[in-house]
Amino acid sequence: MNLLNLDNPKDRNLGRILFLHALQIPDKPCFLVDDDVVTYAEANRIVNRYAAGLAGLGVGKGDRVVLYMRSCVEFILMTYAANKLGAIWVPVNGDYKGQWLKESVLDSKGKVLITDTDKLPRLQEASALESAGKLVVKSLDGAVVPETATDLASFDLLPDEEPPAIDIDYGDTCAILWTSGTTGKSKGVMQSHNVWINAAESAMGYFGAREDDVIYNCLPLYNTGAWITHIFRALVAGLPVALDEHFSASAFWDRISHYKATETTTLGAMHMFLWNQPEKETDADNTLRNANVIPLPPAMSKPFMKRFGLQKINVGYGQSEAAAIMQCIHDGVKEWKPYCLGIPCRGIEITVRDDEGVECPPGQPGEFCIKPLIPHVIFNGYFENPQATANAYFGEWYRTGDLGMRDADGDLFFVDRKSDFIRDKGRNISSLQVEAAVMQHPAVEAVACFGIPSEYIESEAELKVDVIVKKGQTLTAEALARFVNDNAPYFFVPRYIEFVDSLPYTPTNKVQKYKLREKGLSGDVWDRTKTDFKLSK
């Protein structure tokens, strides 16, 4: 008999799922870290001790527990502890410092802040401790925990009984995750227990679960993707999570082999970093079967699967506010149209609407808008930001901020982030499509396309690409422009080209294009209109 019944709303609670697994599969690995194993029973006992420690510091239902830590098992277990108390966990980007760190801690309004000894100097330099609430510190490498703080190790001495039962609804906010900052100031996305569980059920539908499955996570734990595709995916299925602190392109496949991992997720540029590693005859000799690979150019799906021996990849679509939105499973059987997003995930309806909220006809780009078909499958709003929450809706339809299009067959296609869509000489141009055209050049390692305000028309922009050239390769701006002109629509040819050593990425490898727009033309920029380059139409 399966103790966990997800048809019962009372069981759709993250802390309760852990508790039930601890009863039913106590010796099953829950976490793998290098050669260490934490079973489900051990994880639940540690969580109960942490919950007792938090309660002793005054944490109760609705309070916020802020986590500014390295990605580690204690981080994850502390989130379960907070949720067993009905509290809300708030991860802060571990790379933040200065004003960004101070604002994130201040805006989180936490009752408790949990951090590592090596992060204390950053918190002090940012004057973030003044608004942090009570301080709990994990000692790293034997470092001394300040007397003014609680040593996390002291929680290990507390009783491990279940906390007193409280009423926790599956729609209650259990976490606040700050958006990644690809478009500017972060907003606090309030997520319920059910959002995570619903996304995990979607993954179960397309990837399934085997007794020997191991989910590999090297995504940072302050990022939504880690929780949707790894941590709670594994929890709901009763599987182990193999946990590494960082992504390493050179060590990735060794880590997969070490853990015998069968499923993982790569976001942003991660899979391109893997693809650009020197090819080996043994690339397909690994245990990985399934992967979420988001986004992946259509022409790469089959070569990527073949090279790395994958059985299924999901090139879907999601975001912090709505978790898993679309699923597009490539399995060598189903053929999808290029750039098609597949089918909606469990419990949502998706349409394309114009700026007035009117549904767009086939072929006309508009904003993806989502309506929940069942309760609590998208976010509960932005934390203490009712205006941003109100602005995010057309009535009952949540506005994603992403541009898409529906074709005559009803298939949906991602066009661009609304903020990254470029209007050039009367045309709406997707920066992603321009990037795809540039990436076809064999000397290009990475590219970001964005708009530079036109000096002629205020509402329009000129295309600029910032390009990283592969080591050992040479490339001129004119040669790249000619390549794009020969292989793509002429209006994809950028006016401006700049070769750069690096691009500004978020910690989850998404390009921060707002920073590139701020930089503008300040570098060594090639301007097509100031050369004798002739466009071939």
N, C-alpha and C positions, 0 to 999 in steps of 0.2 A: 504493500500500500504506500502510495506517495503522500507524504505528510504535507507537501506544498501543493496548494490548490489555488492557482491564479485566477480561477473563476470566482473566487471569494475575495471581494474587495479588501477584507481584513488582512489577507495574505499579501496584498500588493503593497508591501512595506519593506524597505531594504533591510532594516534591522531584523525584522521577523523572518525574512528569507534566510539570512545567515543563521539565525537561531534554529530554524527547521532543518537546514542542511547539517548543522552540528549534531542534531539528534539522529538524522537518517544516514548520513555518510560521514561520520565523525573522523574516520582515518583517511578520507580522500584529501589529497593535497589541495590547498586553497591558494597558496602562494609559493612560488619558486624564486629564490634569489641566489644566483650563483649556485652553490651546492647546498644551500639551506632550504628546508621544507617546513612550511607552516600548514598544518591540517585545518580542516573546517572546525573541528572541535577546539583546537588550540586558538584559532583566530577568534572564535566566539568568546572564549574565556578572557583573552587579552582585551577584546572590545568591552566586555563587562567591567574589567578593572579600569579601563580608560573612562568609561561612563561614570563610574564611582568617583574618579578623580575630578572629572568635570563638574559633577554635581556638587562635590565638596567646595568647588570654587564659585558656586552659585549659579551654574548653568542650568536652565530649565527650558520648558517648551517656548519656542519662538525666539530664544536668544541666538546670537551668532557667534560661531567659533571660527576665527580667522586662522588660516594655515599658510604660513610663509616659510616653506621647508623645501629641502631637496625631495625629489621623487623617491619615495621609500615605502616599505610596508606599513610603518607607523602612520604615515600620512593617510593611507587608505583606511586603516583600522580606526583612526580617530574620526573619520567621517561616519562610519557605522556607529561609533559611540555617541556622537552628537545626535544622530538620527534616533537612536534608542531612547534618548531623553526628549525627543520632539524638537530638538534644537536644529539649527541651520548651519551648515559648514560653508565657508567662503574661502576658496583658494585664491591666493595672490601670486601673480607671476613671479617666479623665483629669480628672474633676471632683473626685476625692477630695482631701481635705486633712486635716490634724490626725490624730486617732486612727484614723479609717478608713483613711487612707493608710498610716500606720505599721503597722497590723495587716495590711493587704494585702501590703505589701512583706515584712514579717517572716514571715508565714505562707507566702509563696511560696518562701522559702528558695532564692533565686536565686544562681547563680554569677556572673551579670552583670546589671546594671540599665542599661537604655538609656532615656534621657530627653532632653528639650529644655532649652535654656538657660533658658527662661522658667519652667520647672517646678522648677528647682533650689531657689529660695527655699522653695517648699512642702515639698520633701523635707527641707530643713534645719530648717525650723520644726517639722516633725513628728518630728524626730530619726529619720527613716527611713533615712538613709544609713548608719547604723551597722551595719545588718543587710542592706545591699543587695548585698554582694559588690563586684566590680570595676565601675567606673562608665564608661559610654560616653555621650557627650553630643553631640547634634546642635545646631550653632550656628544660631540664628534671627536674622535681620536683622543679621548681622555681630557678634553678641555673642561675647565672649571665653569660650572653654572653659577651665575651671580646670586648672591644671597637674597637679592630682591625678587628673584624669580623662583618658580617651582620647577624642580628637576623632573623631567618626564619619567625618569627611571623610578621615581618614588611611587608612581602609579602601579608599578609591578607588584608592590607589596599589599595592594588593596584586595578586598574580597572579589571573587569572580562570579557571584550569583547574578541572575538576571536583574536589571533595574526594576523598580516598582512599575507595574503596568500603568500606562496612560493611554488616552484615546488619541490615536494617530490616524488621520484619514489619508487615503491614497492620493488625494489631491492637495494635501498640505505641502507647502514649500519646504523642501529638505536641503536645498543648496542654492547659493547665489554665485554665478560664474561671470566674471568680468569679460566683456567682449575683447577680441584680440587687438583692437586698435589699428586695423587696416585702413579705416576711414577717419580716424581722429580719436577723440576722447571716448574712453570705454564706458559702457553701461552695464549695470548689474542685472543679469538675466536670472529671474527667479524660476527655479525648476521644481516640479513636484516629484514625489516617488514614482508616480505612474509614467511620467515622460520617459524615464530611464528604462522602466520595465517594459513599456510598450515597444521601445526601440530594440530591446533585447529579444522580444518575441518576433519582431520582423526579421532579425538576423537568424533566429532559429528556423524561420520559414525558408530562407534561401541557402543557408550554410548547414543547417542541421547541427547535430552534436553526436560524437562518438565517445565511447568510454575512455579512449586514449587521447582525446583532444587536449591540446595545451594552447592557450591564447598568449601570444607574445606582445608585451607592451614596452615600447621605448619612447612613447609620446609623453610630454610633460603633464603632470597631474593637475595643473591649473588650466588645462585645455579640455573643452567639452569632448573632443574626439576620443580621448583616452577612456573616458567613462562610458560613452555610448558604445564603442566598438570593442572594448577590452574588459574593463573592470566589471561593469554590470552585465554585460553579455555573458561573462564567465559565471558571475554570481547566480543569475537566473537559471542557467543550464547546469549549475553544480560542477563547473570545470575549474582547473587551476589557471592562474595567471602567472606567467613568467615575467619578472619585472627587472628591467635595466633602467638606470638613471637617465641615460642619454642615447640618442641615435648616433650610430657610427656607420657610415657607408662601407668602410673598409672591413669592419668587424661584424657587420650585420649577419652574414650567412654563417659565420662561426658560432654566433650566439643562437641562431635558429637551431643549428645542429646540437649545441650543448644542451638546450632545453627540450630537444625533440618537438619543437613547436609546430603546430599544424595550421595556425591561423594568425593573421596580424593585419595591421592597417598602416598604410603610408599616406601622408597628407602633403599637400603643397608640392615642393620640389624633391621630396625624399626619394621617390621612385626614380626620378631622373638622375639623382646622385648615384643610385644603385646601377642604373642602366649605363652610366658613364664610367663605371669601374672597368678595368681591363677584363675582357671576356675570357672565361676559362671553359675547358671542355666539361668540367665538373659542376658548372653552374646549376644544372637541373638536379644534381644529386643531393637533395635535401628533403626534409620531412614536411615542408610547408605545402598544404593543399589549397587553402583558401586565403584570399586577401581582399580587403577594401583598398582600392588604389584610386585616390581621388585628388585632383582630376588626372585623367590619362588621355592623351590625344588618341582619337579613334584608330589611326594607322598603327599605333603601338600595341594595341591590346593583344593581338595574336602573337607577335614577336616576343612580347614581354612574358606571356604565359609559357610559350615554348622554351625560351631561354632559361627560365627559372623553374620549369616543371610544375606549373600551377594547374589545378583542375578547374577552379572557379575564381573569377575576380568580380567584385562589385564596383562598378564605376558609377556610383550613385550620386546623390545630391542631398545635402543637409546643411544645417547651420545651428548656432548655439540656441536660438530661440525655439526652433521647431524640431531639433534633433534630427532623426532620419526622416527625410521627406520623400525621396524617390529612390528606387532600387533598380539597377540595370546590371543583370547578371550575365557575364560572358563565360560560357562553359564549353565552347567549341561546337555547340549544337544550334542555339538560337542566334540568328543574325540580326543585329540592330542597325538601324540607319546611323550614319556618322553623326556624332554629338547628341543622339537621342538619349534622354534621361531614363528611359524605361517606364516603370509603372509606379503609381503612388504607394508609399508604405502604409502600413496598417493604421486605419482610423482617421485618414485625412482625405479631403478633396482639394484639388489644386486647379486654379484657373489663371488666365492671363488677362490683366485689366490695364486700362489706360490711366492717365493721371486724374481723371474724374471718377474713377471707380467703375467704368463701363467695360464689360467684357470685350476683348479684342477679337476680331474675326481671324480666321486662319491666315497665316502669313504676315500678320502685323505684330511687331514686337511690342511688348508691354511688360508690366511688372507681375511676377509670380505672386499670387495671393492664395492663402491657405485657409480652409475652414475645417475645424475639427468635426468629425462625425461621431465621435464618442468622447466622453469627458476626459480632461486632463491629459491630452496628448501633445499640446504645445505649452509654451511657458505661461507663467502666472502674471507676467508683466515685468517692467523694469523697477528695480528696487528704489523706492522713494523718488521716483521720477514719473509722476502721473501724466505729465505733458508728453514725454517721449512715448509712453504706453499708448496714450490716445492717438498720437500721430502715426502709430504703427498699424492702425486699423482703418479699413473701409467698412463701417458697420461690423458685421460678424466675421469679416475677412481680414486675416493678418497679412500685412504687406511685408514681403521678405526683403525688399531693397535690391532684389536681383531681377534682371531683365531676362525674359524668355519669350518663346514663340510656340504656337501650336500649328502644325501643318494640316493639310486637308484630311489626312488619315486620323487626326486626333493625337498624334505623337507630340511630345513636348521636348523642347530643346533649350538648353541654357545659352544665353547670348552674352551676358556680362554682368558684373556688378553695376548697379545703376550709376554709381559714382565713377565707374571706369569706362562707361559707354562714351564714345567720342563722336560728336557731330562735326563733320568736316565737309565743307562745300556742299551742304544740303543733304549729305548722306549720314546715316547712323552707322557707325563702324564699331564692331566689337574688337576691343583690344586683344581678347583671347585669340581671335582668328588671325590677327596680324602677327601675334606671337607665334602661333602655329606655323605660319608661313616662314618666318625668320628662322625658327628652330629646325626647319628642313635643311638648312645649310650645314654641311658636315663640319665646318669649323666653329660653329656656335655652340657654346656650352649652356648659356642661360640668357634670357631676354625679358625685358619688361617694356610694354608699350603703354603710353599715356598721352594725354593731350596737353599742348601748350596753347594758351589763349591766342586766338588770331588777332593780328594787328589791324585787320580790316572789318571783321564782323564780331561784335561783342559776344554773341550767343554761340559762336563756333570756335573750333580749335584745330590746330595742326598736329599731325602725328609725329611723335618722337619715340624712338626706341633707345634704351640703354642696353648695351650688349656686352656680355662676357665671352671672350674668345678662348677656346680650348688651349691648354698649354702645348707649346710646340707648333701651333698653327699661326698663320698670318692671314689677315683679312683687312681689306680697305672698305671704307664706307661706300664708295662708288660700286665696288664689286658686290657688296651685300644688297645695295639698292637694285642693281641690275638683276641679281638672282631673284629677288622678290618680284620684280617686274616681269620676269620670264615665267614665273611659276604660280603667280597669284593675280587677282584682279589689280589693275594698275593703281586703283585708289588705296590699295594696301601699302604702296611704297611710301615709307616715311619721308617727311620733309627733313626731319632732324635725326641724325644718328650720332651717338656718343659711345665710344668704347670705354668700359669701366672695369675696375678690378673686382668690384663686389656690388651687390644689391642689398638694400635694407630689408631684411626679413624679420617677421615676427618669430618668436621661438618655435612656432609650428610651421615654419618655412613658407609662410605666405608673404608675398612682396608687399611692403608698405608703400603703395603708390602715392599716397598723399605726401610722403617725404620727397619722392621724385618730382612731383608737381611743384613742391616748394622750392626745390633746387633749380628747376627750370632749365635755363640755357647758360648756367654759370660755369660749366666745364668746357672742355675742348670739343666743341660740337660742330659736326659737318652739317651744312645747310644746303639742301639740294638746289634751292632756287638761286644760290650764289655760285653755281657751277654750270658747266655746259651739258649737264646730264639731261637727256631727253626721254620723257616718259613714252613708252610704247603702249598705245591703247588697243 
